[in-house]
């Protein structure tokens, strides 16, 4: 046990040992519900590119754990070899860099399949076709009108709507979207009562 502690507190493993303690503390707080995991983001380009698509805490934790383990192994080897002090410092820096690079590569390998678990599909305009909505303007004509529609995920949006022909739509009227005009970027709507009569 004393050998493990000596390796964990020796250079360069001690740098990642400190970070590992922070990571463990973070996940304990996450288990207690004290922190939120919803934040997504990347760590930039180069070595850390490809870490996005999952909560940022996951790649940072994996990177810390992998780098700690690799630097710990390198520290054990350095302590067994007993090189001279200047050489040991240079070898320690080399172990630090290798641990960081290999840790980043291992993290990237695990993050790629994890992205599927955290992927969020944004609703498209086509998803609104067939959904009921509520008129939010005083009237709806063939060239004017807005309505509030609710997506399948519960989010709502104000969209441009139009109605062909004569109608008596006003604020609060319930209509159904039956088509999307990609050129005009608006939805064609019909009163719900009219749709019920067609059925």
C-alpha atoms as one frame of an Amber mdcrd trajectory, in Angstrom:
protein
   0.000   0.000   0.000   2.837   2.392   0.791   4.249   1.747  -2.690   0.938
   2.711  -4.287   0.730   5.917  -2.235   4.321   6.771  -3.103   3.590   6.283
  -6.804   0.306   8.212  -6.665   2.000  11.151  -4.943   5.118  11.049  -7.118
   5.712  13.113 -10.246   3.979  13.060 -12.706   1.115  10.925 -11.313   0.482
  13.410  -8.488  -0.860  15.958 -10.986  -3.602  13.580 -12.129  -4.124  12.233
  -8.598  -5.306  15.677  -7.537  -7.601  15.942 -10.571  -8.950  12.454  -9.905
  -9.967  13.484  -6.388 -11.838  16.455  -7.895 -13.556  14.169 -10.432 -14.625
  11.695  -7.739 -15.996  14.562  -5.648 -17.912  15.885  -8.652 -19.563  12.515
  -9.367 -20.485  12.084  -5.717 -22.247  15.448  -5.868 -23.908  14.389  -9.136
 -25.242  11.233  -7.477 -26.719  13.396  -4.724 -28.315  15.663  -7.336 -26.262
  18.693  -6.348 -24.869  19.296  -9.859 -26.419  19.185 -13.323 -25.005  17.047
 -16.157 -26.937  18.710 -18.983 -24.134  20.987 -20.159 -22.721  19.832 -23.521
 -19.580  21.124 -25.089 -16.226  20.382 -26.570 -12.690  20.962 -25.425 -11.490
  22.658 -28.568  -9.472  21.404 -31.513  -6.399  19.249 -31.966  -5.824  16.595
 -29.320  -9.167  17.275 -27.625 -11.308  17.470 -30.771 -14.168  15.004 -30.919
 -15.097  15.210 -27.237 -18.405  16.997 -27.923 -21.903  15.570 -28.079 -21.987
  14.412 -24.453 -22.069  16.286 -21.128 -18.650  17.899 -20.698 -18.108  16.169
 -17.346 -17.935  12.757 -19.040 -14.929  13.304 -21.364 -13.129  15.325 -18.688
 -13.636  12.524 -16.163 -12.542   9.822 -18.618  -9.503  11.834 -19.656  -8.510
  12.318 -16.020  -8.995   8.642 -15.137  -7.094   7.288 -18.148  -4.268   9.810
 -17.793  -3.999   9.111 -14.054  -3.723   5.357 -14.592  -1.122   5.722 -17.362
   0.941   8.267 -15.428   0.732   6.059 -12.329   2.141   3.134 -14.304   4.910
   5.351 -15.668   5.710   6.668 -12.187   6.026   3.106 -10.847   8.499   2.283
 -13.627  10.513   5.446 -12.949  10.686   4.675  -9.229  11.885   1.150  -9.982
  14.623   2.331 -12.379  15.967   5.094 -10.076  17.437   7.361 -12.775  19.511
  10.408 -11.889  17.469  13.460 -10.875  17.825  15.495 -14.123  17.045  12.410
 -16.212  14.121  11.514 -13.959  12.586  14.972 -14.436  12.854  14.661 -18.218
  11.409  11.145 -18.142   8.627  12.363 -15.847   7.676  15.076 -18.335   7.721
  12.473 -21.118   5.452  10.169 -19.079   3.114  13.113 -18.437   2.811  13.907
 -22.150   2.381  10.262 -23.174  -0.279   9.734 -20.497  -2.161  12.815 -21.669
  -2.041  11.816 -25.368  -3.006   8.174 -24.785  -5.674   9.246 -22.286  -7.179
  11.603 -24.879  -7.211   8.862 -27.522  -8.865   6.369 -25.149 -11.408   8.998
 -24.133 -12.273   9.738 -27.751 -12.815   6.016 -28.424 -15.388   5.852 -25.603
 -17.075   9.198 -26.272 -18.019   8.337 -29.878 -20.506   5.550 -28.986 -21.742
   7.526 -25.953 -22.948  10.325 -28.232 -25.892   8.191 -29.335 -27.145   8.057
 -25.749 -27.119  11.856 -25.418 -28.158  12.869 -28.933 -31.169  15.160 -29.084
 -33.117  15.311 -32.337 -34.300  18.819 -33.012 -37.870  19.006 -34.382 -38.079
  19.938 -38.049 -40.810  21.958 -39.684 -42.177  18.797 -41.289 -42.801  17.417
 -37.789 -45.453  20.123 -37.256 -47.621  18.952 -40.166 -50.729  17.257 -38.790
 -50.469  18.930 -35.389 -53.112  21.194 -33.882 -52.178  24.766 -33.009 -53.731
  27.952 -31.616 -54.020  31.181 -33.590 -52.197  34.089 -31.919 -53.063  36.917
 -34.350 -56.374  38.753 -34.715 -57.040  37.030 -38.039 -55.524  34.620 -40.551
 -55.620  35.229 -44.298 -53.802  33.926 -47.377 -50.866  36.267 -46.639 -50.933
  36.888 -42.863 -51.190  34.975 -39.603 -49.323  33.379 -36.731 -50.075  30.421
 -34.497 -48.524  28.657 -31.526 -47.765  24.981 -32.063 -46.433  22.433 -29.574
 -43.834  19.895 -30.697 -43.744  16.264 -29.619 -41.093  17.042 -26.990 -43.383
  19.606 -25.322 -41.615  22.720 -26.606 -43.743  25.376 -28.278 -43.053  27.727
 -31.165 -44.752  30.620 -32.905 -45.013  29.851 -36.634 -46.283  31.692 -39.678
 -49.602  30.293 -40.890 -51.897  30.943 -43.866 -55.404  29.876 -44.790 -56.700
  29.552 -48.338 -60.162  30.931 -49.058 -62.508  32.656 -46.662 -62.459  31.917
 -42.962 -63.372  33.276 -39.584 -60.160  32.606 -37.661 -59.225  34.868 -34.773
 -56.921  34.793 -31.751 -57.598  31.642 -29.763 -59.030  29.647 -32.676 -57.806
  26.061 -32.869 -56.589  24.905 -36.279 -54.666  21.999 -37.704 -51.559  22.254
 -39.875 -51.985  20.319 -43.106 -49.025  21.448 -45.253 -45.785  23.439 -45.260
 -44.776  25.895 -47.972 -40.977  25.788 -48.132 -40.721  28.790 -50.478 -42.861
  31.096 -48.341 -41.728  29.411 -45.101 -45.239  29.185 -43.676 -47.809  26.511
 -42.835 -51.229  26.035 -44.392 -53.922  25.550 -41.759 -57.575  24.594 -41.606
 -60.078  25.007 -38.777 -60.379  21.897 -36.632 -64.125  21.827 -37.245 -63.526
  21.658 -40.996 -61.073  18.792 -40.569 -63.601  16.951 -38.385 -66.264  17.314
 -41.103 -63.874  15.829 -43.680 -63.347  12.784 -41.446
